[in-house]
Amino acid sequence: MSSPQESSSPFHWQAAEFDDSDFQIRGITLFFMIVLFTIILLGTFIFLYARRVCLFRAPPLPANASPVHSAHPSPPTPQGLDAVTINNLPTVLCKGNSTESECCICLGTFLDGDTVRVLPHCDHSFHLECVDKWLTTQSSCPLCRACLRVDSPV
């Protein structure tokens, strides 16, 4: 029969079993540990250097700019055309004998009765809906990039 102390503890470990005085790292394991430590060390140095360069390198201010203006930059100028200018561009009703047969934006063919917008400087034709969406964000022809913006001489 077993004693009460033996049945209460399922593990019978002794300190002598865990003596690691003979534990050795050698050969390829030691090599890989050194390589891994070196990679981690180099990665840390590169990270810290890049962070220091990015944080402490501020772009130089232009000669005529003051720090107050750099804190609140002016809003960017709109790239597209306004609605009035877009609506003043010529539109035509497409007929079957059109020289251009498709819209280069949506790649759909021009059908009889389609409303087509013709751009003034290059005479390229596009569906009204397609080119109007384009011109709200861009001020050039989608095909040849001819500028459509009419800037005042002032």
N, CA and C atoms as an extended XYZ file, in Angstrom:
462
Properties=species:S:1:pos:R:3:atomname:S:1:resname:S:1:resid:I:1 pbc="F F F"
N         0.825       -1.162        0.000 N   MET     1
C         0.000        0.000        0.000 CA  MET     1
C         0.879        1.238        0.000 C   MET     1
N         0.432        2.289       -0.645 N   SER     2
C         1.260        3.483       -0.751 CA  SER     2
C         0.957        4.438        0.387 C   SER     2
N         1.938        5.249        0.702 N   SER     3
C         1.770        6.208        1.781 CA  SER     3
C         0.930        7.389        1.310 C   SER     3
N         0.304        8.158        2.222 N   PRO     4
C        -0.534        9.278        1.819 CA  PRO     4
C         0.240       10.374        1.097 C   PRO     4
N         1.514       10.544        1.370 N   GLN     5
C         2.274       11.593        0.703 CA  GLN     5
C         2.494       11.253       -0.760 C   GLN     5
N         2.693       10.016       -1.100 N   GLU     6
C         2.935        9.611       -2.480 CA  GLU     6
C         1.689        9.770       -3.330 C   GLU     6
N         0.529        9.497       -2.803 N   SER     7
C        -0.692        9.575       -3.603 CA  SER     7
C        -1.157       11.014       -3.818 C   SER     7
N        -0.808       11.930       -2.925 N   SER     8
C        -1.259       13.312       -3.071 CA  SER     8
C        -0.448       14.068       -4.124 C   SER     8
N         0.762       13.674       -4.425 N   SER     9
C         1.610       14.355       -5.393 CA  SER     9
C         1.889       13.412       -6.556 C   SER     9
N         1.323       13.683       -7.729 N   PRO    10
C         1.540       12.762       -8.851 CA  PRO    10
C         2.951       12.868       -9.433 C   PRO    10
N         3.668       13.957       -9.197 N   PHE    11
C         5.001       14.123       -9.741 CA  PHE    11
C         6.042       13.904       -8.652 C   PHE    11
N         7.004       13.100       -8.946 N   HIS    12
C         8.058       12.810       -7.989 CA  HIS    12
C         9.380       13.295       -8.560 C   HIS    12
N         9.507       14.600       -8.672 N   TRP    13
C        10.728       15.172       -9.221 CA  TRP    13
C        11.730       15.422       -8.102 C   TRP    13
N        12.921       15.329       -8.515 N   GLN    14
C        13.991       15.650       -7.584 CA  GLN    14
C        14.896       16.671       -8.258 C   GLN    14
N        15.537       17.506       -7.473 N   ALA    15
C        16.395       18.559       -8.014 CA  ALA    15
C        17.534       17.989       -8.830 C   ALA    15
N        17.961       16.806       -8.551 N   ALA    16
C        19.070       16.198       -9.276 CA  ALA    16
C        18.702       15.893      -10.719 C   ALA    16
N        17.417       15.663      -10.991 N   GLU    17
C        16.986       15.366      -12.345 CA  GLU    17
C        17.085       16.590      -13.253 C   GLU    17
N        17.032       17.793      -12.706 N   PHE    18
C        17.044       19.012      -13.491 CA  PHE    18
C        18.400       19.704      -13.495 C   PHE    18
N        19.410       19.016      -13.215 N   ASP    19
C        20.758       19.592      -13.230 CA  ASP    19
C        21.160       19.784      -14.687 C   ASP    19
N        21.398       21.042      -15.093 N   ASP    20
C        21.731       21.339      -16.483 CA  ASP    20
C        23.201       21.694      -16.658 C   ASP    20
N        24.035       21.188      -15.818 N   SER    21
C        25.462       21.498      -15.927 CA  SER    21
C        26.073       20.876      -17.173 C   SER    21
N        25.442       19.851      -17.721 N   ASP    22
C        25.966       19.237      -18.931 CA  ASP    22
C        25.301       19.774      -20.210 C   ASP    22
N        24.472       20.802      -20.086 N   PHE    23
C        23.810       21.410      -21.246 CA  PHE    23
C        24.828       22.181      -22.070 C   PHE    23
N        24.929       21.873      -23.370 N   GLN    24
C        25.913       22.527      -24.226 CA  GLN    24
C        25.270       22.864      -25.572 C   GLN    24
N        25.659       24.011      -26.083 N   ILE    25
C        25.231       24.409      -27.423 CA  ILE    25
C        26.484       24.385      -28.280 C   ILE    25
N        26.456       23.612      -29.330 N   ARG    26
C        27.643       23.528      -30.161 CA  ARG    26
C        27.242       23.306      -31.619 C   ARG    26
N        28.209       23.438      -32.453 N   GLY    27
C        28.033       23.136      -33.864 CA  GLY    27
C        27.122       24.119      -34.577 C   GLY    27
N        26.239       23.585      -35.383 N   ILE    28
C        25.384       24.399      -36.248 CA  ILE    28
C        24.364       25.202      -35.446 C   ILE    28
N        23.954       24.709      -34.299 N   THR    29
C        23.019       25.443      -33.447 CA  THR    29
C        23.642       26.740      -32.961 C   THR    29
N        24.891       26.676      -32.546 N   LEU    30
C        25.593       27.884      -32.116 CA  LEU    30
C        25.742       28.871      -33.270 C   LEU    30
N        26.061       28.372      -34.444 N   PHE    31
C        26.196       29.224      -35.623 CA  PHE    31
C        24.892       29.952      -35.921 C   PHE    31
N        23.763       29.242      -35.946 N   PHE    32
C        22.480       29.865      -36.240 CA  PHE    32
C        22.053       30.859      -35.164 C   PHE    32
N        22.391       30.595      -33.934 N   MET    33
C        22.066       31.548      -32.867 CA  MET    33
C        22.857       32.846      -33.039 C   MET    33
N        24.125       32.729      -33.423 N   ILE    34
C        24.931       33.932      -33.660 CA  ILE    34
C        24.408       34.706      -34.865 C   ILE    34
N        24.046       34.017      -35.940 N   VAL    35
C        23.494       34.679      -37.133 CA  VAL    35
C        22.188       35.375      -36.792 C   VAL    35
N        21.305       34.717      -36.067 N   LEU    36
C        20.023       35.319      -35.691 CA  LEU    36
C        20.231       36.553      -34.821 C   LEU    36
N        21.120       36.483      -33.863 N   PHE    37
C        21.413       37.631      -33.005 CA  PHE    37
C        21.972       38.792      -33.832 C   PHE    37
N        22.848       38.497      -34.782 N   THR    38
C        23.434       39.537      -35.644 CA  THR    38
C        22.365       40.193      -36.510 C   THR    38
N        21.466       39.422      -37.073 N   ILE    39
C        20.389       39.975      -37.905 CA  ILE    39
C        19.483       40.880      -37.078 C   ILE    39
N        19.135       40.453      -35.894 N   ILE    40
C        18.284       41.273      -35.026 CA  ILE    40
C        18.989       42.562      -34.652 C   ILE    40
N        20.271       42.471      -34.338 N   LEU    41
C        21.056       43.655      -33.966 CA  LEU    41
C        21.165       44.631      -35.136 C   LEU    41
N        21.489       44.139      -36.318 N   LEU    42
C        21.575       45.008      -37.499 CA  LEU    42
C        20.218       45.627      -37.841 C   LEU    42
N        19.164       44.849      -37.765 N   GLY    43
C        17.824       45.381      -38.034 CA  GLY    43
C        17.457       46.492      -37.073 C   GLY    43
N        17.807       46.336      -35.827 N   THR    44
C        17.528       47.373      -34.831 CA  THR    44
C        18.300       48.646      -35.137 C   THR    44
N        19.578       48.530      -35.469 N   PHE    45
C        20.372       49.710      -35.805 CA  PHE    45
C        19.857       50.413      -37.050 C   PHE    45
N        19.487       49.657      -38.065 N   ILE    46
C        18.949       50.264      -39.297 CA  ILE    46
C        17.641       50.981      -39.003 C   ILE    46
N        16.773       50.360      -38.215 N   PHE    47
C        15.507       50.994      -37.856 CA  PHE    47
C        15.737       52.300      -37.109 C   PHE    47
N        16.612       52.273      -36.118 N   LEU    48
C        16.875       53.480      -35.334 CA  LEU    48
C        17.506       54.582      -36.182 C   LEU    48
N        18.410       54.215      -37.078 N   TYR    49
C        19.033       55.207      -37.953 CA  TYR    49
C        18.003       55.827      -38.892 C   TYR    49
N        17.170       54.998      -39.507 N   ALA    50
C        16.141       55.513      -40.423 CA  ALA    50
C        15.156       56.403      -39.686 C   ALA    50
N        14.796       56.036      -38.501 N   ARG    51
C        13.872       56.852      -37.721 CA  ARG    51
C        14.495       58.201      -37.377 C   ARG    51
N        15.758       58.190      -37.001 N   ARG    52
C        16.444       59.438      -36.670 CA  ARG    52
C        16.543       60.341      -37.890 C   ARG    52
N        16.872       59.770      -39.035 N   VAL    53
C        16.995       60.566      -40.261 CA  VAL    53
C        15.641       61.149      -40.652 C   VAL    53
N        14.585       60.353      -40.576 N   CYS    54
C        13.261       60.839      -40.985 CA  CYS    54
C        12.700       61.876      -40.016 C   CYS    54
N        12.940       61.713      -38.732 N   LEU    55
C        12.372       62.641      -37.761 CA  LEU    55
C        13.103       63.973      -37.711 C   LEU    55
N        14.405       63.941      -37.848 N   PHE    56
C        15.163       65.161      -37.653 CA  PHE    56
C        15.534       65.869      -38.949 C   PHE    56
N        15.130       65.350      -40.072 N   ARG    57
C        15.398       66.019      -41.334 CA  ARG    57
C        14.110       66.692      -41.803 C   ARG    57
N        13.973       67.948      -41.505 N   ALA    58
C        12.802       68.713      -41.927 CA  ALA    58
C        13.113       69.365      -43.259 C   ALA    58
N        12.136       69.446      -44.161 N   PRO    59
C        12.396       70.097      -45.442 CA  PRO    59
C        12.648       71.584      -45.234 C   PRO    59
N        13.597       72.146      -45.966 N   PRO    60
C        13.888       73.569      -45.795 CA  PRO    60
C        12.736       74.430      -46.294 C   PRO    60
N        12.512       75.526      -45.600 N   LEU    61
C        11.470       76.457      -46.005 CA  LEU    61
C        11.975       77.328      -47.145 C   LEU    61
N        11.101       77.694      -48.088 N   PRO    62
C        11.507       78.638      -49.122 CA  PRO    62
C        11.885       79.975      -48.489 C   PRO    62
N        12.665       80.766      -49.220 N   ALA    63
C        13.177       82.027      -48.678 CA  ALA    63
C        12.063       83.006      -48.334 C   ALA    63
N        10.979       82.997      -49.115 N   ASN    64
C         9.907       83.963      -48.877 CA  ASN    64
C         8.790       83.410      -47.995 C   ASN    64
N         8.924       82.213      -47.478 N   ALA    65
C         7.875       81.610      -46.640 CA  ALA    65
C         8.180       81.843      -45.174 C   ALA    65
N         7.140       82.030      -44.421 N   SER    66
C         7.303       82.171      -42.979 CA  SER    66
C         6.726       80.926      -42.304 C   SER    66
N         7.131       80.630      -41.091 N   PRO    67
C         6.623       79.432      -40.415 CA  PRO    67
C         5.118       79.445      -40.212 C   PRO    67
N         4.517       80.632      -40.129 N   VAL    68
C         3.068       80.706      -39.939 CA  VAL    68
C         2.352       80.141      -41.160 C   VAL    68
N         2.850       80.445      -42.355 N   HIS    69
C         2.208       79.956      -43.578 CA  HIS    69
C         2.408       78.463      -43.763 C   HIS    69
N         3.516       77.918      -43.293 N   SER    70
C         3.751       76.494      -43.471 CA  SER    70
C         2.857       75.660      -42.556 C   SER    70
N         2.396       76.245      -41.441 N   ALA    71
C         1.524       75.495      -40.543 CA  ALA    71
C         0.132       75.326      -41.123 C   ALA    71
N        -0.321       76.292      -41.910 N   HIS    72
C        -1.644       76.240      -42.530 CA  HIS    72
C        -1.489       76.447      -44.029 C   HIS    72
N        -1.237       75.388      -44.781 N   PRO    73
C        -1.059       75.557      -46.215 CA  PRO    73
C        -2.367       75.969      -46.889 C   PRO    73
N        -2.229       76.700      -47.966 N   SER    74
C        -3.416       77.124      -48.692 CA  SER    74
C        -4.042       75.912      -49.365 C   SER    74
N        -5.362       75.923      -49.528 N   PRO    75
C        -6.007       74.775      -50.161 CA  PRO    75
C        -5.558       74.652      -51.612 C   PRO    75
N        -5.446       73.431      -52.110 N   PRO    76
C        -4.991       73.248      -53.481 CA  PRO    76
C        -6.010       73.799      -54.475 C   PRO    76
N        -5.493       74.289      -55.571 N   THR    77
C        -6.393       74.803      -56.595 CA  THR    77
C        -7.111       73.635      -57.254 C   THR    77
N        -8.363       73.822      -57.624 N   PRO    78
C        -9.103       72.728      -58.240 CA  PRO    78
C        -8.489       72.359      -59.592 C   PRO    78
N        -8.412       71.078      -59.856 N   GLN    79
C        -7.810       70.601      -61.093 CA  GLN    79
C        -8.816       70.557      -62.240 C   GLN    79
N       -10.076       70.385      -61.934 N   GLY    80
C       -11.075       70.241      -62.976 CA  GLY    80
C       -11.693       71.568      -63.375 C   GLY    80
N       -12.658       71.477      -64.264 N   LEU    81
C       -13.397       72.653      -64.724 CA  LEU    81
C       -14.656       72.813      -63.897 C   LEU    81
N       -15.146       74.039      -63.792 N   ASP    82
C       -16.396       74.256      -63.057 CA  ASP    82
C       -17.586       73.863      -63.932 C   ASP    82
N       -18.751       73.743      -63.311 N   ALA    83
C       -19.948       73.243      -64.009 CA  ALA    83
C       -20.379       74.160      -65.139 C   ALA    83
N       -20.225       75.463      -64.972 N   VAL    84
C       -20.636       76.411      -66.012 CA  VAL    84
C       -19.778       76.232      -67.260 C   VAL    84
N       -18.479       76.097      -67.078 N   THR    85
C       -17.574       75.910      -68.212 CA  THR    85
C       -17.863       74.592      -68.922 C   THR    85
N       -18.120       73.540      -68.154 N   ILE    86
C       -18.420       72.238      -68.760 CA  ILE    86
C       -19.706       72.313      -69.565 C   ILE    86
N       -20.732       72.969      -69.021 N   ASN    87
C       -22.015       73.062      -69.728 CA  ASN    87
C       -21.929       73.938      -70.966 C   ASN    87
N       -20.938       74.836      -71.040 N   ASN    88
C       -20.788       75.690      -72.221 CA  ASN    88
C       -20.039       75.005      -73.359 C   ASN    88
N       -19.478       73.845      -73.128 N   LEU    89
C       -18.811       73.117      -74.204 CA  LEU    89
C       -19.858       72.594      -75.183 C   LEU    89
N       -19.521       72.538      -76.465 N   PRO    90
C       -20.526       72.139      -77.463 CA  PRO    90
C       -20.938       70.677      -77.352 C   PRO    90
N       -22.221       70.434      -77.601 N   THR    91
C       -22.757       69.073      -77.655 CA  THR    91
C       -23.437       68.887      -78.997 C   THR    91
N       -23.403       67.678      -79.503 N   VAL    92
C       -24.068       67.346      -80.768 CA  VAL    92
C       -24.847       66.059      -80.583 C   VAL    92
N       -25.807       65.856      -81.437 N   LEU    93
C       -26.590       64.631      -81.441 CA  LEU    93
C       -25.929       63.670      -82.414 C   LEU    93
N       -25.603       62.488      -81.973 N   CYS    94
C       -24.851       61.542      -82.788 CA  CYS    94
C       -25.734       60.975      -83.888 C   CYS    94
N       -25.142       60.887      -85.078 N   LYS    95
C       -25.829       60.281      -86.225 CA  LYS    95
C       -25.019       59.079      -86.681 C   LYS    95
N       -25.580       58.251      -87.505 N   GLY    96
C       -24.945       57.005      -87.935 CA  GLY    96
C       -23.666       57.191      -88.721 C   GLY    96
N       -23.454       58.326      -89.365 N   ASN    97
C       -22.271       58.505      -90.189 CA  ASN    97
C       -21.155       59.256      -89.457 C   ASN    97
N       -21.050       59.086      -88.156 N   SER    98
C       -20.032       59.751      -87.352 CA  SER    98
C       -18.657       59.164      -87.668 C   SER    98
N       -17.618       60.030      -87.702 N   THR    99
C       -16.261       59.547      -87.987 CA  THR    99
C       -15.700       58.784      -86.794 C   THR    99
N       -15.992       59.238      -85.594 N   GLU   100
C       -15.569       58.512      -84.399 CA  GLU   100
C       -16.707       57.597      -83.991 C   GLU   100
N       -16.403       56.333      -83.761 N   SER   101
C       -17.477       55.375      -83.510 CA  SER   101
C       -17.611       54.970      -82.058 C   SER   101
N       -16.663       55.342      -81.199 N   GLU   102
C       -16.787       54.942      -79.808 CA  GLU   102
C       -16.222       56.006      -78.874 C   GLU   102
N       -16.737       55.971      -77.648 N   CYS   103
C       -16.274       56.862      -76.591 CA  CYS   103
C       -15.012       56.238      -75.991 C   CYS   103
N       -13.941       56.993      -75.952 N   CYS   104
C       -12.671       56.456      -75.450 CA  CYS   104
C       -12.639       56.353      -73.929 C   CYS   104
N       -13.631       56.873      -73.238 N   ILE   105
C       -13.671       56.767      -71.778 CA  ILE   105
C       -14.348       55.465      -71.365 C   ILE   105
N       -15.566       55.235      -71.848 N   CYS   106
C       -16.296       54.019      -71.465 CA  CYS   106
C       -16.157       52.903      -72.487 C   CYS   106
N       -15.554       53.197      -73.629 N   LEU   107
C       -15.362       52.250      -74.725 CA  LEU   107
C       -16.678       51.743      -75.298 C   LEU   107
N       -17.750       52.513      -75.081 N   GLY   108
C       -19.043       52.185      -75.679 CA  GLY   108
C       -19.169       52.861      -77.033 C   GLY   108
N       -19.897       52.232      -77.927 N   THR   109
C       -20.074       52.808      -79.263 CA  THR   109
C       -21.122       53.911      -79.219 C   THR   109
N       -20.964       54.877      -80.102 N   PHE   110
C       -21.953       55.947      -80.236 CA  PHE   110
C       -23.127       55.400      -81.033 C   PHE   110
N       -24.310       55.504      -80.457 N   LEU   111
C       -25.522       55.055      -81.123 CA  LEU   111
C       -26.278       56.256      -81.657 C   LEU   111
N       -27.149       56.032      -82.616 N   ASP   112
C       -27.967       57.131      -83.132 CA  ASP   112
C       -28.789       57.711      -81.998 C   ASP   112
N       -28.746       59.013      -81.848 N   GLY   113
C       -29.510       59.698      -80.822 CA  GLY   113
C       -28.743       59.952      -79.543 C   GLY   113
N       -27.519       59.449      -79.415 N   ASP   114
C       -26.702       59.728      -78.228 CA  ASP   114
C       -26.251       61.184      -78.244 C   ASP   114
N       -26.238       61.796      -77.067 N   THR   115
C       -25.709       63.148      -76.937 CA  THR   115
C       -24.208       63.038      -76.718 C   THR   115
N       -23.462       63.713      -77.585 N   VAL   116
C       -22.015       63.618      -77.580 CA  VAL   116
C       -21.442       65.007      -77.353 C   VAL   116
N       -20.453       65.106      -76.466 N   ARG   117
C       -19.780       66.385      -76.237 CA  ARG   117
C       -18.490       66.394      -77.051 C   ARG   117
N       -18.309       67.491      -77.813 N   VAL   118
C       -17.123       67.664      -78.640 CA  VAL   118
C       -16.239       68.709      -77.972 C   VAL   118
N       -14.998       68.336      -77.697 N   LEU   119
C       -14.084       69.259      -77.032 CA  LEU   119
C       -13.523       70.241      -78.052 C   LEU   119
N       -13.410       71.521      -77.691 N   PRO   120
C       -13.130       72.568      -78.673 CA  PRO   120
C       -11.743       72.529      -79.320 C   PRO   120
N       -10.689       72.274      -78.590 N   HIS   121
C        -9.348       72.403      -79.163 CA  HIS   121
C        -8.936       71.217      -80.014 C   HIS   121
N        -9.448       70.055      -79.725 N   CYS   122
C        -8.989       68.851      -80.420 CA  CYS   122
C       -10.086       68.140      -81.198 C   CYS   122
N       -11.336       68.544      -81.023 N   ASP   123
C       -12.494       67.948      -81.706 CA  ASP   123
C       -12.692       66.463      -81.400 C   ASP   123
N       -12.232       66.009      -80.238 N   HIS   124
C       -12.519       64.633      -79.829 CA  HIS   124
C       -13.920       64.576      -79.242 C   HIS   124
N       -14.615       63.468      -79.475 N   SER   125
C       -16.002       63.303      -79.034 CA  SER   125
C       -16.098       62.223      -77.968 C   SER   125
N       -16.970       62.477      -76.998 N   PHE   126
C       -17.185       61.545      -75.898 CA  PHE   126
C       -18.656       61.591      -75.508 C   PHE   126
N       -19.137       60.514      -74.853 N   HIS   127
C       -20.484       60.562      -74.295 CA  HIS   127
C       -20.562       61.716      -73.309 C   HIS   127
N       -21.682       62.373      -73.257 N   LEU   128
C       -21.869       63.537      -72.396 CA  LEU   128
C       -21.602       63.190      -70.932 C   LEU   128
N       -22.165       62.097      -70.445 N   GLU   129
C       -22.006       61.723      -69.045 CA  GLU   129
C       -20.553       61.355      -68.731 C   GLU   129
N       -19.905       60.675      -69.651 N   CYS   130
C       -18.525       60.217      -69.416 CA  CYS   130
C       -17.570       61.393      -69.307 C   CYS   130
N       -17.610       62.285      -70.274 N   VAL   131
C       -16.643       63.382      -70.294 CA  VAL   131
C       -16.953       64.413      -69.214 C   VAL   131
N       -18.219       64.570      -68.836 N   ASP   132
C       -18.545       65.511      -67.764 CA  ASP   132
C       -17.941       65.049      -66.433 C   ASP   132
N       -17.988       63.746      -66.161 N   LYS   133
C       -17.355       63.220      -64.945 CA  LYS   133
C       -15.847       63.451      -64.987 C   LYS   133
N       -15.249       63.241      -66.156 N   TRP   134
C       -13.814       63.448      -66.313 CA  TRP   134
C       -13.447       64.906      -66.086 C   TRP   134
N       -14.199       65.810      -66.686 N   LEU   135
C       -13.850       67.228      -66.644 CA  LEU   135
C       -14.066       67.855      -65.269 C   LEU   135
N       -14.827       67.217      -64.390 N   THR   136
C       -14.959       67.760      -63.043 CA  THR   136
C       -13.673       67.562      -62.235 C   THR   136
N       -12.837       66.593      -62.637 N   THR   137
C       -11.586       66.352      -61.929 CA  THR   137
C       -10.352       66.717      -62.736 C   THR   137
N       -10.461       66.790      -64.053 N   GLN   138
C        -9.336       67.095      -64.923 CA  GLN   138
C        -9.732       68.207      -65.889 C   GLN   138
N        -8.772       69.021      -66.288 N   SER   139
C        -9.073       70.119      -67.206 CA  SER   139
C        -8.439       69.885      -68.572 C   SER   139
N        -8.331       68.627      -68.970 N   SER   140
C        -7.727       68.303      -70.253 CA  SER   140
C        -8.544       67.227      -70.948 C   SER   140
N        -8.283       67.075      -72.240 N   CYS   141
C        -8.951       66.035      -73.024 CA  CYS   141
C        -8.473       64.677      -72.537 C   CYS   141
N        -9.375       63.718      -72.311 N   PRO   142
C        -8.953       62.404      -71.837 CA  PRO   142
C        -8.125       61.631      -72.854 C   PRO   142
N        -8.219       61.990      -74.123 N   LEU   143
C        -7.517       61.246      -75.155 CA  LEU   143
C        -6.155       61.844      -75.485 C   LEU   143
N        -6.099       63.144      -75.779 N   CYS   144
C        -4.831       63.751      -76.199 CA  CYS   144
C        -4.245       64.682      -75.151 C   CYS   144
N        -4.954       64.886      -74.038 N   ARG   145
C        -4.522       65.721      -72.906 CA  ARG   145
C        -4.369       67.200      -73.266 C   ARG   145
N        -5.052       67.656      -74.320 N   ALA   146
C        -5.040       69.088      -74.658 CA  ALA   146
C        -5.751       69.853      -73.553 C   ALA   146
N        -5.171       70.973      -73.142 N   CYS   147
C        -5.712       71.758      -72.034 CA  CYS   147
C        -6.996       72.466      -72.468 C   CYS   147
N        -8.010       72.389      -71.612 N   LEU   148
C        -9.298       73.027      -71.914 CA  LEU   148
C        -9.556       74.217      -71.023 C   LEU   148
N        -8.660       74.500      -70.104 N   ARG   149
C        -8.857       75.592      -69.152 CA  ARG   149
C        -8.642       76.918      -69.866 C   ARG   149
N        -9.603       77.811      -69.654 N   VAL   150
C        -9.500       79.151      -70.216 CA  VAL   150
C        -9.209       80.072      -69.046 C   VAL   150
N        -7.936       80.434      -68.876 N   ASP   151
C        -7.548       81.300      -67.774 CA  ASP   151
C        -7.652       82.751      -68.232 C   ASP   151
N        -8.080       83.580      -67.315 N   SER   152
C        -8.196       84.999      -67.645 CA  SER   152
C        -6.808       85.609      -67.731 C   SER   152
N        -6.611       86.641      -68.585 N   PRO   153
C        -5.302       87.230      -68.753 CA  PRO   153
C        -4.864       88.057      -67.544 C   PRO   153
N        -5.767       88.328      -66.580 N   VAL   154
C        -5.416       89.135      -65.418 CA  VAL   154
C        -4.557       88.337      -64.482 C   VAL   154
